[in-house]
Amino acid sequence: MEFTILKKSTKSKARRTRIVLPHGTIETPVYMPVGTNGSVKAIKHQDVADIGYRLILGNTYHLYLRPGIDVIRQAGGLHKFTSWPHNILTDSGGFQIFSLAPFRKIKEEGMYFRSHIDGSYHMLTPELAVQLQCGFKSDILMALDQCTPPGITEREAIKAMDITHRWAKRCKDEWINLSKTDPWGGNLFGIVQGNFFEHLRKESCDFINSLDLPGIAIGGLSVGEKPEVFKDFLAYTCDYLDENKPHYLMGVGTPEYILEAFENGVDMLDCVYATRIARNGAVFTHDGLLAMKKERFASEFVPIEEGCSCYTCRHYTRAFLRQMFKTGEIMGPMLATIHNLQFMYDLVEDIKKSIDNDSFETFKKDFLSRYTGGER
């Protein structure tokens, strides 16, 4: 992986970078659509690519359980199995197992959990997490970590952070060992934890920096904490990241949080938010979210947003989209997903331009003023 800083804001940590990956070059800031089971929900891969995306996320937990690593290896890797020719980042599966609180146990050797599909029991070790992602031929793979919720004690946070650090070292060792026999390898990112304790966040940054991996991810944020806490700990954490590595904020995807992240020097982020709300009838506009099932859209024969270049806005009206959702037609979620992903792509492209022009802070202020005070 080649990483180059192209431009820095003079008023914040916002920056533009270039990341050269096995399946193409990515310029950041970048937003990654989430393809949990190998596809982004309710949209064809070709449509995702046509919008402009060249990096999507796959979920190790789900792909490990179904169809399983053997099937994906037989197919020649995740790119060939899913017919996605561009870059793929896979998470380690740790966050999904974290979400299975009643059905998992954290042990030194790894995460012992029960499948949500059939109730079968599994052990995900740091070594297996790397083996799976290398088997997927992921362009970027993540170290296994232990995510923690807000409100735990400092002692609990230290225990989780320490095990995350030991697992990160084991992931690195396995990644290096596999690279001796597998020419693929991919690019391993470590994950910063530390819960909501500043000194632990700094300690975790220092440790992950010391591993000298290709990139660094920020974990354990946007897990239920208040917005002001998110902002404070994001800014604090970013202060201690190695600036010569790509910075990846995991699981953040609302426009407000995206702008906050990029202002603090984050290069990459992902979230299911844009596609999930689309399937439930909510669409982005520069004047805020619109809930397309509302009665007032029944006779609005205009696009979701004037000036939007997406396929949905070029061909369909708010009235038609409402009809699709009210009648339960699959076309509703599909059209809303296309629009929301186009909106997110365009937003990030505008952010890139504002950083190039050294006007990011003005762009952020103007965007949020309209977005948070506009139509609902």
N, C-alpha and C positions, 0 to 999 in steps of 0.2 A: 504494500500500500504506500502510495506517495501522498504526502500532505503538505499543502502550501497555503500560507496566509496571503490573501490577495489585497485586502483593504481593512483598515480599522477605523472605527468612528473616533472622532476627537473628543466627543462629549460623553461616551459611555463605553462599555466593553463590546458593543455590537461589532461584528466583523464578517467579512466575506472570505471563504476559503475554498480550496479545490481539493477533492479527495479522488485519487485514481484507484479504482477497484478492478477486480478481474473481469467484470462484465460492463465496464464503462466508467467514464468520469462523471463525478457528481460535484456540482458547485453548491455551496451552502451560503446562507441558511437553507435547510431542506426539511420538508414535512414528509413523513412516510405513512402512506395508507397501510392499514393492518389487514393481512391476509391470514387469519388465524389457522384455518385448515388447509391452506395452500391456495386460497383465492380470496380476493377482496369481495365481501358479500354484496350480492345484487348488482354486480357489474362485471363485464367481460374484461379479461386481462388486456385485450387489444384496446378497449376503451380507456382503461387506466393509462396505457402507454400513449394513446392519442392525445390525452390531456397534457401529457408532458412528463409524467412520473418515470423515473429510472431506478427507483429504490423502494421496495416494499418490505414489509415485515411478515415473517412466518413464526408460528408458535410451536416450540419444541415439545411442550407438554402434550398438546393435542395431536401433533403429528406422530409422536412416539406411541401414543395409545392407539391411533388409527390414522393411516393404514399400517404404521409400524416402519421401523428403519429398514427391514429386509426388502419390503416392497419398493421403498424410495431408492435404495441402493440398486436394485434390479433395474429400475427405470433409468439409472444413470445420474441420480441426484435430483434435488428438488426443482431445479430449473427445468429439466427435461420432463419430470413428472407432471409439472403444472403448466408447461408450455409458456413460461415467463422467461424471456431471453435476457432480461436486465438484472440488476443487482438485487440480492436478497440479504436482509439481516434477520437472523433468528435469535429470539431471546432464549434464555436457558431453561425456562419452565418454572423457575423459582417463584415468580409472582403468582402464577396460577395455583401452585401448591400452597402458597401463603393464603390464598383465598379459600382454600378447603380446610379452614381451621379445625372443624370437628373431626376431620378425616385424615390428619397427617401428624407426624411426629418428627421433630428435628433432632437428629443424632450427629455425632461427630463424623460418622462415615458418610452421611448424606441425609436426604429427605425421604422418609418412609410415608407412603400415602396410599389411599384407596381411590381407585378410578371412579370418576363420576359416571362412567358409561356402564360398567358391569359389576362394580364393587370389588374387582380384583385388586390385590395388593402389589405394590411396586416399591423399589428403592432407587432413587435418582441420586447418584453420587456425582461429585465434581468431574471425575474422570468420564463417567458415562455421558454427562451433559456435553462434554467436549467431543467425545466419540460420535454421539448422535449428530451434532451440528457439522462435524467434518464429514460424516456420512451423507448429510444433506448437500454437501459442497456449498455451504453458506459463504457469502462474500465477507460478512461480518458475523462473528459468533460471540456470545456473551458468557462470561464466567457465571457459575452458580453462586447465588447470594441468598441471604436470609433477610427478607423485607420485614419491617415491623410497623405496627400501627401507632398512631399518636396516643399519648396517655400512659405509656409503660414507664416503669421505673428506670433510673439511670443504670442500675445493676443489670436489669434485663437488656437494656440497650447495649451495654458493653459486651455482654455475653454474645448477643447476636452479631455485633460488629466483629468481634474477635473470630467467630466461626466463619464469617464472610471472608475475612482476610486469609484464614488458613485454607479455605476452599479456593480462593483466588490463586494462591500459590500452587495448589494442587492442579488447578485448571491449566495454569501456565506450564507446569511440568509435563502434563499429559499432551498439551498442544505441541510442545517442543519435541516430545517423543514421537508423536504421530507424524510430525513433519519430516522425520528421518526416513519414513517408509512411504508416506503419501505426499506426492508433490503438490497437492492442492493446498491444504493447511488453512486457508482463510485467514482472517484478521481478528484476533481475540481482543475484546475490550474488557477491562475490569470495571467493577461497579462500586461506587462510594456509598456507604451507609452511615450509621451514626445516629439515626432517629432524630429527635429534635433537641439535641444537646450540642452547643456550638463546639466545645472542645473535642467532642467525639467526631463531629463532622471534619474538623481540621485534621485530627489524627488519621481518619480514614482516607482523606485526600492524600496525606503524606505517604501512607502505606501504598495505596494504589498507584500513585505517581512513581514510587520506588520500584515497582515491578517492571516499568518501562515497556508496557504493552502498546500495541498500535493505537489504541484509543481509550478514552475514559468515559464511563457512563455515570450519571447521577441517579441513584435509586432512592426509594423511601420518601419521595415527595408526591403531593397530590394523592394521598392515601386517606383523606378524610379530615385533614387539618383545615383550619380557617384560612381564607385567602391571604390575610396579612402575615400569617405564620409561614405560609408557602413562600411568599415574596421575600421575607426576611432570610429564611434559611436557604433559598435558592441563591440570593445575592451573596450570602456568607460563604456558601460552599464554592461558588464559582471563583471567589477570591483566591482559593488555594489549589485550583486545578493547574496542571502543567499546560501553559498556553501553547506549547508546540505540539499538542495532540488534539485530535478532534474531540469535541465535548458533546455528549449525547444525553439529553434529558428524557427519561423513560416515562411513557404514559401520560403525556400532557398534550391537549389538543383544542382547547377553546381559544378563540381569537385573543381574548384578554391575556391568558396564560402564555400563549405563543409569543406575543409581543414582549411580555415580561422576560421570557426565557432568552430570546434573541438579544434583548438589551443587555443581558448579563453575560454575553459571550457564548451562549449555547449555539452549536452548529447544526444539530440534528435533533428531531423529536418525532414521536409517533403517538397515535391515539385512535381508539375506535369511535370516538365521539362523533365525528362528521358523518360516518356511515351509519352508526347506530341511530342517531336522531332522524336521519333521512328515512330509515325503515319505519319510523314511527310518525312520519309526516311533517317533520320540522325541517325548514330550509334556511340557509344563510342568505342575508342581504346586507348591504352596507348600512342599512337602517335597523339592523337587528334581526333576530329570528322570526320567521313566520310559521305559524301552525296551520298547515294547509287544509286541515279538516274543518276549520271554522266556517260557519254559514256565510260570512261576508264575502268569501272568495267564490261563491257559487256562480256568480255572473260577472266576474272580473276577467275579461278576455284580453289580458295583457300577460307578458312573461313574468316569471317570478321576480326578475329584476331587469329593467331596461338597461341595455348596453352589455349584458353578460353574453359571452361568446359560446357558452356551452350548448350542446346539442338540445338539451331540454328547453332552454330559453329561445332557441332559434326556431323551434317547431311547435311548442305547446304553450298553453295558457294556464294561468292559475286555476281557472274554472275547470279545465280538463284534469289537471293534477288532483284537484279536490275530488272530482268524480272517481278517479282511480282509487283513491284512498277510501272513500265512503263505500265503494262497492267491493272492496277487498281485492282488487286486481293487482297482480304482481308488478305490473308496469308502474304503479305509483312509487314503490320503493326504488325501482330501477332508475326512473327519471330523477327522483329526488337525490339519489346517490351520485349520479353523474353531475348534477348541479353543485352539490356540496363539495365534491372533490375538485371541481373546477374552481369554485370560490376559494378553497384553501390554497390551491396551486397559484392562483392569481394574486392572492394576498401575499404569499411568500415571495413571488416575483416582484411585487411592488416594494416589499421590504428590502430585497436585494438592491433595487434601484436607489432606494433612499439611503442605504449604507454607502453605495458608490458615490452618491452626491453629498455625503456627509450631512444628511437631513433626516436621519432616522427618528430622532427625538420629536421633531415637528410632525413627521408622518404618524408616529404613534399617538400623539396627542390629538391630532385631527381625526384619525380613524376612530379612536375610542369615543370622542365627543359625539360623533355621528352614530356609531354602532350602539352605544349604550343609551342614547337619547332619542332614537328613531322609532320607526313604526314597529308595532307588535301584532 
